[in-house]
Amino acid sequence: MSATKVFVARLAGCSVFDPAGDRVGRVRDVLVVYRRVDAPRVVGLIVEVPGKRRIFVSAGRITSIGAGQVITTGLVNMRRFEQRGGEVRVIAEMLGRKVLIKNQRIRATIEDVAIEDRGQGDWEVSQLFLRKPKTTPSPFGKGPTTFASWNEVTEDELPGEAQSAEHVIAAYSDLLPADLASTLLDLPEERRFEVAEELPDDRLADVLEEMPDQERIEILSRLEDARAADVLDQMQPDDAADVLAQFPDDRSEALLQLMEPEEAQDVRMLLEYEPDTAGGLMTTEPVIVSADATVAEGLALVRRHELAPALGASVCVVLPPYEPPTGRFLGLVHFQRMLRYPPNERLGTLIDQQTEPVRVDASAAEVTRIMATYNLLSVPVVDDAHRLVGVVTIDDVLDHVLPDDWRSQGEGEPSPLPRQRSRKTPVTTGRRTTLGPNG
C-alpha cells in the first residue's frame, strides 16, 4: 500500500524496485523545486544504481512508497543525474536549515521534511519537523520539537551563518565510507565542506581515503592544522603521504609535527619513496608476528573486524624488532593454511616458501605482474637488508591501474587511460598490530 505522507530522512537508503520486483537501486535524496506561493513540489528522487551512479527518477514514475521501499513504473532513464538551477536536494540542502515560525517569531531548525502525495503522482512538501532553541542551560538538553506546514514558516538563514550539517550526517549514518564519499562529491562545494567539518575524525579519515586527491586536499586545506593533523593520524599512512606530498613543504612539515610521532614516522618513511614503486604503493601496517607465535595467536590477529580483508589474508613472519622496518623477513603464512593446522602449531613452520618479497624500488608494473601471476592478495616489501617495511595489497594495485576518475565512472561509460602516479590503501581504521615471542 502506498503511503500518503513520507518523511524524507526515513526514505534515505530505501530500496527502489520495478514492477517485476527487481531492485533498481537505493534512494539517496529527494529533489524539490520552490514555488512562489505553494509548498515546494517534489520533482523526483535521486537514486543510486549499481556502479555508484546516481540517476533521476521522476515523481511521475513512482507508483507507491511504503514499507521501506519505493515501487516505480520500471521506465527509468539511466543517464547520470545532474542538478539543474532551481532544484533543491532535501537531505543535502534543506535539513539543518533555519526557518522562522511566523506566529511565534521563533527561529527553528529543520530536522526532517514530510512529503505527501496529492494524487496523480503529484508530491509536495506537506510538513516540516522542527527543533526549537533549547530552554535549559544544560549542555545535554535539546530544544522542544514541533510540526509546521510550509506556509507557517519563512526561511530565515542569516548571512554568513553556516547551515547545520548534523542532520545530513544522521541521514547518511548507515552509508559505507565509499558511499558517503560519493554522496559528498555530489554536494555543492561549500555544503561538502560543512558536512566534512561535522564528521568525527575517524569517519572523515575513512571518507577522505575514498575520495580523489583533489577533493580530499581541498577539504584538508580548509581545516585548522590541529584538526587536519588529527584526521591524518586516522588515515592510512600512504594516503596521508599522498596528501602531504602535495602540500607546500612548510605546511606539510607543520602537520607532521602535530601528528602522533608513530604515525608521522610512517608517513615520513613513505614520503622517501617514489609513488610508482612498491615503496610508494605499500601500506606500513601489515599483521606482523614472530616465528614462535602460534596458529591461535595468528588467527586472533586476522579476525579483528577493523582489519581490511586483503591485509587479513596472510601474516608476515619476521625476526625482532616487530615494527617496520623489522628484523629480517622470514616469509608469509596464509590465512587458509593456518586453518589446516592445530592451534598450537608454530607459524614459523608454516611459511610459504614460494612467495618472494619485492624490493622497495620495484616498479608498480612489476608488482602488478607478480600479484597477477601468483594470484596474490598481498605481496611483502623489503629493503636492501631484507627487512620488512610494508605490504602492497590488491587494493593498492587496483587503485593504481584504474583511471583518476574511476569513482565517478558508471557502467558502460568510457574510461580514460590509467593514471601513472598514485597511491591508495585499503580502508581500515585500526593501528598496526604486531605479535612478538611473548604475545
C-alpha positions in Angstrom: 0.0 0.0 0.0 1.3 3.4 -0.8 1.9 5.9 2.0 0.3 9.3 1.5 2.9 11.0 3.7 6.6 10.1 4.0 9.4 11.6 5.9 12.5 12.1 3.7 15.1 11.2 6.3 13.5 7.8 6.7 13.2 7.4 3.0 17.0 7.7 2.5 18.5 4.3 1.8 15.2 2.6 0.9 15.3 0.2 -2.0 13.7 1.1 -5.3 12.0 -1.7 -7.3 10.5 -2.1 -10.7 7.0 -3.7 -11.1 8.6 -7.1 -11.5 10.3 -6.9 -8.1 13.8 -6.4 -9.4 15.8 -3.9 -7.4 16.8 -0.7 -9.3 18.8 0.9 -6.6 18.6 2.9 -3.3 17.1 6.3 -2.6 19.8 8.9 -1.7 17.8 12.1 -1.7 14.6 13.8 -2.8 14.6 16.7 -5.3 12.2 19.6 -5.0 11.6 22.9 -6.6 10.3 26.0 -4.8 7.1 27.7 -5.9 6.1 31.3 -5.4 3.1 30.6 -3.2 2.6 26.9 -2.6 4.8 24.5 -0.8 7.8 23.1 -2.8 6.9 20.5 -5.3 8.7 17.1 -5.4 10.1 16.6 -8.9 11.7 13.2 -8.2 14.1 11.0 -6.4 17.9 10.8 -6.6 18.6 7.0 -6.8 21.9 5.3 -6.6 22.1 2.3 -9.0 24.9 -0.4 -9.3 28.2 1.2 -10.3 27.7 4.0 -7.8 25.9 6.1 -10.4 23.2 8.4 -9.3 20.2 8.8 -11.6 17.0 10.8 -11.5 13.6 9.1 -11.1 10.7 11.4 -11.9 7.9 11.7 -9.3 5.6 10.7 -12.1 7.4 7.3 -12.3 6.7 6.5 -8.7 3.7 4.2 -8.2 3.9 3.7 -4.5 6.0 4.4 -1.4 5.6 2.2 1.7 7.1 -0.4 4.0 10.6 0.9 3.4 10.5 0.6 -0.3 9.7 2.5 -3.5 7.9 1.0 -6.5 8.4 2.6 -9.9 6.8 2.1 -13.3 10.0 0.4 -14.5 10.7 3.1 -17.1 13.9 4.6 -15.7 16.4 6.9 -17.5 19.9 5.6 -16.6 21.6 8.9 -17.6 23.7 10.3 -14.7 21.8 12.8 -12.6 22.8 16.5 -13.0 21.2 19.1 -10.7 19.5 22.0 -12.6 19.1 25.5 -11.5 16.2 26.0 -9.1 16.3 22.4 -7.9 17.0 21.7 -4.2 18.0 18.4 -2.6 16.1 17.9 0.7 18.7 16.0 2.7 21.7 17.7 1.3 20.4 21.3 1.3 17.3 21.6 3.4 17.9 19.6 6.6 19.6 21.8 9.1 18.4 25.0 7.6 17.0 27.7 9.8 13.4 28.9 9.5 11.2 31.4 11.3 7.9 30.2 12.8 5.7 33.2 11.8 3.1 33.2 14.6 5.7 32.6 17.4 8.6 34.6 16.0 10.9 31.8 16.9 13.8 30.6 14.8 13.9 26.8 14.5 16.0 24.2 12.7 14.6 21.8 10.1 15.2 18.2 11.3 13.0 16.4 8.7 10.7 17.1 5.9 7.5 15.3 5.1 6.3 14.9 1.5 2.7 14.0 0.6 1.0 12.5 -2.4 -1.7 14.9 -3.6 -2.9 12.4 -6.3 -1.9 11.7 -9.9 1.7 11.3 -8.8 1.9 14.9 -7.6 4.0 15.0 -4.4 4.8 18.1 -2.4 6.3 19.2 0.9 3.5 19.0 3.4 5.1 19.4 6.8 8.4 20.3 8.5 9.6 18.7 11.7 11.4 21.5 13.6 13.6 21.8 16.6 13.2 25.0 18.6 16.0 26.5 20.7 16.6 24.8 24.0 15.1 26.4 27.1 17.5 25.0 29.7 21.2 25.7 30.3 22.1 22.1 30.4 24.7 21.2 27.8 23.0 17.9 27.2 19.5 19.3 26.8 17.7 19.8 23.5 15.0 22.2 22.4 11.4 21.1 22.0 10.2 19.9 18.7 7.1 20.8 16.7 5.5 20.3 13.3 4.6 23.1 11.0 3.2 23.4 7.5 5.2 25.2 4.8 3.1 28.3 4.9 3.6 28.7 8.7 7.3 29.3 8.3 9.6 31.5 6.4 13.3 30.8 5.7 15.4 33.0 7.9 19.0 31.9 7.4 21.4 34.7 8.5 24.0 35.9 6.1 27.3 34.2 6.7 25.8 31.6 9.0 26.8 28.0 8.2 23.9 25.6 7.6 23.9 22.8 10.2 25.2 19.6 8.7 24.3 17.3 11.7 21.0 16.2 10.1 22.7 15.4 6.8 25.2 13.2 8.7 22.4 11.5 10.6 20.5 10.7 7.4 23.6 9.1 5.9 25.0 7.5 9.1 24.5 3.9 7.7 26.5 4.5 4.5 29.8 2.8 4.0 32.8 5.2 3.6 32.9 4.8 -0.1 29.2 5.5 -0.5 29.4 8.5 1.8 32.4 9.8 -0.1 30.4 9.5 -3.4 27.5 11.3 -1.7 29.7 14.2 -0.6 31.2 14.6 -4.0 27.7 15.2 -5.4 27.1 18.1 -2.9 27.9 21.7 -3.7 31.5 22.6 -2.7 30.5 24.7 0.4 28.0 22.2 1.6 30.5 19.4 1.2 32.9 21.2 3.5 30.2 21.9 6.1 29.4 18.2 6.3 33.0 17.2 6.3 33.7 19.6 9.2 31.0 17.9 11.3 32.2 14.3 10.8 34.2 12.7 13.5 37.9 12.4 12.8 37.9 8.6 12.1 34.8 8.8 9.9 36.2 11.7 8.0 39.5 9.9 7.5 37.7 6.8 6.1 35.8 9.1 3.7 38.8 11.0 2.5 40.6 7.7 1.7 37.8 7.1 -0.8 38.0 10.5 -2.5 40.0 11.7 -5.4 43.2 13.6 -4.5 42.0 17.0 -5.4 38.8 16.9 -3.3 40.5 15.5 -0.2 43.3 18.0 -0.4 40.7 20.8 -0.7 38.9 19.6 2.4 42.1 19.1 4.5 43.4 22.5 3.3 40.4 24.2 4.9 40.7 22.5 8.2 42.7 24.1 11.0 46.1 22.5 11.4 45.3 20.7 14.6 42.2 19.1 13.2 43.9 18.2 9.9 46.7 16.5 11.8 44.1 14.5 13.9 42.4 13.4 10.7 45.8 12.5 9.1 46.6 10.4 12.2 43.5 8.3 11.5 44.2 7.8 7.8 46.3 5.0 6.3 49.9 6.2 6.2 50.3 6.1 2.4 47.0 8.1 1.9 48.4 10.6 4.4 51.6 10.7 2.5 49.8 11.2 -0.8 48.1 14.3 0.6 51.1 15.8 2.4 53.3 15.4 -0.7 51.0 17.9 -2.5 51.0 20.5 0.3 53.7 23.2 0.4 56.7 22.0 2.3 56.2 24.3 5.3 52.6 23.2 5.9 53.4 19.6 5.3 56.1 19.8 7.9 53.9 21.6 10.3 51.2 18.9 10.0 53.8 16.2 10.5 54.9 17.9 13.7 51.4 17.9 15.0 50.7 14.3 14.2 51.3 11.4 16.6 55.0 10.6 16.5 54.4 6.9 15.5 52.1 7.9 12.6 54.3 10.7 11.5 57.3 8.4 11.3 55.4 6.0 9.0 54.4 8.9 6.7 57.9 10.3 6.6 59.2 6.9 5.6 56.7 6.7 2.7 57.5 10.2 1.5 61.0 9.0 0.8 59.8 6.6 -2.0 58.6 7.3 -5.5 54.9 6.9 -5.9 55.2 4.4 -8.8 57.3 1.9 -6.8 56.4 -0.8 -4.3 57.6 1.6 -1.5 55.2 4.2 -2.7 52.2 1.8 -3.1 52.6 -0.2 0.1 50.9 0.2 3.5 53.2 0.1 6.6 50.6 -1.6 8.8 50.6 -5.4 7.9 50.0 -8.1 10.5 53.4 -9.0 11.9 54.3 -12.0 14.0 57.3 -13.8 15.3 58.3 -17.3 14.2 57.3 -18.6 17.7 53.8 -17.3 17.5 51.1 -20.0 17.3 48.3 -20.5 14.8 45.8 -19.5 17.5 47.6 -16.2 18.0 47.8 -15.5 14.3 44.1 -16.2 13.8 43.2 -13.9 16.7 45.0 -11.1 14.9 43.4 -11.5 11.5 39.9 -11.9 12.8 39.8 -8.3 14.0 36.8 -6.6 12.4 38.7 -3.4 11.6 41.3 -5.2 9.5 40.9 -4.9 5.8 40.3 -8.3 4.1 43.4 -8.1 1.9 45.6 -7.4 5.0 44.0 -10.3 6.9 44.7 -12.8 4.1 48.2 -13.5 5.5 50.6 -12.7 8.3 54.2 -11.6 8.0 56.8 -13.6 10.0 59.9 -11.7 10.9 62.8 -11.6 13.4 62.7 -8.9 16.0 62.1 -6.0 16.1 58.5 -6.3 15.1 57.8 -2.7 13.9 58.7 -1.8 10.3 61.4 -1.8 9.4 61.5 -5.1 11.2 64.2 -7.6 11.6 64.9 -10.0 8.8 61.8 -11.0 6.9 61.2 -14.8 7.1 58.1 -15.2 5.0 54.3 -15.2 4.7 51.8 -17.5 6.3 48.4 -17.5 4.5 45.1 -17.5 6.4 43.8 -20.6 4.8 46.9 -22.6 5.7 46.5 -21.6 9.4 43.1 -23.1 9.3 44.5 -26.5 8.4 46.8 -26.8 11.4 46.1 -27.2 15.2 46.0 -24.0 17.3 49.4 -24.7 19.0 51.3 -25.1 15.7 54.2 -22.6 15.4 53.8 -20.2 12.5 57.5 -20.4 11.7 56.9 -23.9 10.4 54.1 -22.9 8.1 55.9 -20.3 6.0 55.0 -20.2 2.3 58.4 -20.8 0.6 57.0 -19.9 -2.9 56.1 -16.3 -2.3 59.1 -14.0 -2.6 59.1 -10.4 -1.4 59.7 -7.4 -3.7 62.2 -4.6 -3.1 61.0 -1.2 -2.2 62.3 0.2 -5.5 60.4 -2.4 -7.6 58.2 -0.8 -10.2 54.4 -0.8 -9.8 54.2 -2.7 -13.1 56.5 -5.5 -11.7 54.4 -5.7 -8.5 51.2 -6.0 -10.6 52.7 -8.8 -12.7 53.8 -10.7 -9.6 50.4 -10.5 -7.9 48.5 -11.4 -11.1 50.9 -14.3 -11.9 50.7 -15.9 -8.5 47.1 -14.9 -7.6 48.2 -13.0 -4.5 46.1 -10.6 -2.4 49.2 -9.0 -1.0 53.0 -9.1 -1.5 55.6 -8.2 1.1 58.0 -5.3 0.5 61.6 -5.4 1.9 64.6 -3.1 1.9 68.2 -3.8 1.0 68.8 -5.5 4.3 65.8 -7.8 3.7 63.8 -6.1 6.5 60.0 -5.9 6.1 58.9 -2.4 5.5 55.3 -3.0 4.4 53.0 -4.9 2.0 51.3 -4.0 -1.2 47.7 -5.2 -1.3 45.4 -5.9 -4.3 43.6 -2.7 -3.3 46.7 -0.7 -3.8 47.3 -2.2 -7.2 43.7 -1.8 -8.4 43.7 1.9 -7.4 47.0 2.4 -9.3 45.8 0.9 -12.6 42.3 2.4 -12.6 41.8 5.9 -14.1 41.8 9.0 -11.9 38.0 9.4 -12.0 37.1 5.7 -11.6 34.9 6.6 -8.6 32.6 8.6 -10.9 32.6 6.2 -13.8 29.3 4.3 -14.3 28.7 1.1 -16.1 29.2 1.3 -19.8 30.9 4.7 -19.7 34.3 5.0 -21.4 37.3 5.2 -19.2 40.5 7.2 -19.9 43.9 5.8 -19.7 45.2 4.7 -16.3 47.0 7.2 -14.2 50.7 7.0 -14.0 51.4 8.1 -10.4 49.2 7.3 -7.4 49.0 5.7 -4.1 46.0 4.1 -2.3 45.5 1.7 0.6 42.6 -0.5 1.9 40.2 1.2 4.2 40.9 0.3 7.8 40.8 2.5 10.9 42.9 0.2 13.1 46.5 0.6 14.0 49.4 -1.7 13.2 49.2 -5.0 15.2 52.4 -7.0 16.0 53.0 -10.1 18.0 56.4 -10.8 19.5 57.6 -14.1 21.0 55.8 -13.3 24.3 52.5 -12.4 22.7 
